[in-house]
Amino acid sequence: MLKVKPPDGYPPEGGRYVRGNDYSPVAVCVILDTFDFAMPPELNELVMVGTDSGAALSGMLQTENLGLEKMICNIAANPNIRYIVLCGRESTGHLPGEALLALKQNGIDEAKRIIGSNALTPYLSNIPKELIDRFNQQIVSIINLLRKPGERDIKVPGLNPKVIEEAVRGCYQEAPVVFMGYTLYDMGAHPEPAILHKIVAKLSQPQQAVEPGKSKMGMGLVLHKLLPQTDCQKCGKKTCLAFAIDLAKGKLHLEDCPYLDQPEFAENRKALAKLLE
C-alpha cells in the first residue's frame, strides 16, 4: 500500500485544527456554528476524538470561503488523506458543510463559485482551480454525519464522539467495512505528488486580489476573506462582511477589529493593510 511522507511546510495553513497521524487516510471536519470565543465544549471534544482515533487532521470549519480554502490547501498537501468525516451541526448563513458537500459533488464554475451551494459567499477565489480539482480527485468520499442547525442532542451520529471514532477507524482498515452506508478502507495515498500552497502569500499582492474599477462592495468581499469572520459585533457592525465593506469605504479602520491584533491573524493583517493601500 502506497504511503508518502508529507512535504516540509505541511500543513501550510494555520487554523483551529490538531495534527495527528500524517499517514492516516482520513481528516475530520467539525462545523463551528458559533463565535470562536463561545466555542461549545462538545465540538472541541469531537476534534480531539478525531485525532485520538487516528485522523491525520481534525479541526473546525467556520466559513464557506477562506475557511474552506485553507482546508483544501492542507488536505492537498498530504496525499494520504482520502476521506473526510463531516460532523457537528450546520451553521446558518455561512453553510460551510453544505458548501463542502456541493464542492465535492459539483465543483466550481468559471467565477470559482461552488456550483449548487446556497451559502452567502461560496467563492474559492484565492486558490487556483488546479488545487480545487486535485482536492476533488484526492478525496474519494465525504462521510456526511452533519446535523441540522441548532441540534443539541449529543447522542445523534454527527455529535456523538463514539460514532466519529467508529467512522475514523473504518477509514484505515485494510479490508473494506460498511459504516452507515459507506464502504470504507485504506486505499493508500493519492498517486500524484503533494501540492504545497499557502493562501496568505498570494493575498499579500493586492493587484492579484482586486482590479481597478471594482466597486467598494467587491473590495469588501475581498477584505472579508481575510477577517476573523467571527461576527462578534465588537466593532459596532452586525457582521464581519458589514465591517469589511465600511473598511473598503474608509469609514472604519483595521484597529476597529479587536481580533486583528492577535498573533494568529498577523499575516492576515499585513495582507489587509496592503490591500487598503
Residue pairs with C-beta under 8 A, 6 or more apart in sequence:
1 174
1 186
1 187
1 188
2 188
2 189
2 191
3 23
3 80
3 188
3 189
4 79
4 80
4 189
4 193
4 194
5 22
6 22
6 77
6 78
6 80
6 194
7 77
7 194
7 196
9 77
9 196
9 198
10 22
10 74
10 77
10 78
10 194
10 196
11 17
11 19
11 57
11 73
11 74
11 77
11 78
12 73
12 74
12 77
12 196
12 197
12 198
13 70
13 71
13 73
13 74
13 198
13 199
14 70
14 264
15 59
15 60
15 67
15 70
15 71
15 74
16 32
16 36
16 47
16 59
16 60
16 62
17 47
17 57
17 58
17 59
17 60
17 74
18 47
18 48
18 50
18 51
18 57
18 58
18 59
19 51
19 56
19 57
20 50
20 51
20 54
20 55
20 56
20 57
20 58
21 51
21 54
21 55
21 56
22 56
22 78
22 80
23 56
23 80
24 54
24 55
24 56
24 80
24 81
24 168
24 171
24 172
25 56
25 80
25 81
25 82
25 83
25 171
25 172
25 186
25 187
25 188
26 54
26 55
26 56
26 81
26 82
26 83
26 84
26 85
26 167
26 168
26 171
26 172
27 50
27 55
27 56
27 57
27 58
27 75
27 81
27 83
27 84
27 85
28 46
28 47
28 49
28 50
28 51
28 55
28 57
28 58
28 59
28 84
28 85
28 87
28 164
28 168
29 59
29 60
29 61
29 71
29 84
29 85
29 86
29 87
29 97
29 100
30 43
30 46
30 47
30 50
30 58
30 59
30 60
30 61
30 87
30 88
31 60
31 61
31 62
31 86
31 87
31 88
31 89
31 90
31 91
31 96
31 97
31 146
32 39
32 43
32 60
32 61
32 62
32 88
32 91
33 88
33 89
33 90
33 91
33 92
33 149
34 40
34 91
35 230
35 231
35 232
36 62
36 228
36 230
37 230
37 232
39 60
42 154
42 159
43 60
43 88
45 161
46 58
46 87
46 88
46 159
46 161
46 164
47 58
47 59
47 60
48 58
49 58
49 161
49 164
49 165
49 168
50 58
50 85
50 164
50 168
51 57
51 58
52 165
53 164
53 165
53 168
53 169
54 168
54 169
54 172
55 85
55 168
56 78
56 80
56 81
57 74
57 75
57 78
57 81
59 71
60 88
61 67
61 68
61 71
61 96
61 97
61 100
62 91
62 94
62 96
62 229
63 94
63 96
63 229
64 94
64 95
64 96
64 98
64 99
64 100
64 114
64 117
64 119
64 120
64 121
64 122
65 121
65 122
65 123
65 124
65 125
65 224
65 225
66 126
66 199
66 225
66 226
66 229
67 96
67 229
68 96
68 99
68 100
68 103
68 124
69 124
69 126
69 127
69 199
70 199
71 100
72 124
72 127
72 131
72 132
72 135
73 127
73 131
73 197
73 198
73 199
75 81
75 84
75 135
75 138
75 139
76 131
76 134
76 135
76 138
76 194
76 195
76 197
77 194
77 195
77 196
77 197
78 194
79 138
79 189
79 190
79 191
79 192
79 193
79 194
80 188
80 189
80 190
81 138
81 139
82 138
82 139
82 140
82 141
82 171
82 186
82 187
82 189
82 190
83 139
83 140
83 141
83 142
83 143
83 171
83 184
84 100
84 139
84 141
84 142
84 143
85 143
85 145
85 164
85 167
85 168
85 171
86 97
86 100
86 101
86 142
86 143
86 144
86 145
86 146
87 145
87 146
87 147
87 157
87 158
87 159
87 164
88 97
88 146
88 147
88 158
88 159
89 146
89 147
89 148
89 149
89 150
89 151
89 158
89 159
90 96
90 97
90 98
90 146
90 147
90 148
90 149
91 97
91 149
92 149
93 119
93 120
94 119
94 120
95 117
95 118
95 119
95 120
95 122
96 119
97 146
98 117
98 118
98 119
99 114
99 117
99 119
99 122
100 142
101 142
101 144
101 146
102 114
102 115
102 116
102 117
102 122
103 114
103 117
103 124
103 132
103 135
103 136
104 136
104 139
104 142
105 116
106 114
106 115
106 116
107 114
107 115
107 132
107 133
107 136
108 114
108 115
108 124
108 129
108 132
109 115
111 123
111 125
112 123
112 124
112 125
112 129
112 132
113 122
113 123
114 122
114 123
114 124
120 241
121 221
121 224
121 241
123 221
124 132
125 225
126 199
126 202
126 203
126 209
126 225
127 197
127 199
127 202
128 197
130 195
131 195
131 197
134 192
134 195
137 190
137 192
138 190
138 192
140 187
141 182
141 184
143 167
143 171
143 179
143 180
143 182
143 184
145 157
145 158
145 163
145 164
145 167
145 180
146 158
147 156
147 157
147 158
147 159
151 158
151 159
153 159
154 160
157 163
157 180
166 179
167 179
167 180
167 184
170 177
170 179
170 182
170 184
170 185
171 184
171 185
171 186
172 186
173 184
173 185
173 186
174 185
174 186
175 185
176 183
176 184
176 185
177 183
177 184
177 185
178 184
200 267
200 268
200 271
202 208
203 209
203 225
203 226
203 271
203 275
204 270
204 271
204 274
205 274
206 274
206 275
206 277
209 222
209 275
210 218
210 219
210 222
210 275
216 245
216 248
216 249
217 245
217 248
219 248
219 275
220 241
220 244
220 245
220 246
220 247
220 248
220 249
221 241
221 244
222 275
223 244
223 247
223 248
223 272
223 275
223 276
224 240
224 241
224 244
226 268
226 271
226 272
226 275
227 240
227 243
227 244
227 257
227 259
227 260
227 268
227 272
228 240
228 257
228 259
228 260
228 265
228 268
229 240
230 240
230 259
231 238
231 239
231 240
232 258
232 259
234 257
234 258
235 243
235 252
235 256
235 257
235 258
236 256
237 243
237 246
237 252
243 252
243 256
243 257
246 252
247 253
247 254
247 272
247 276
248 276
254 260
254 269
254 272
254 273
254 276
259 265
260 268
260 269
260 272
261 269
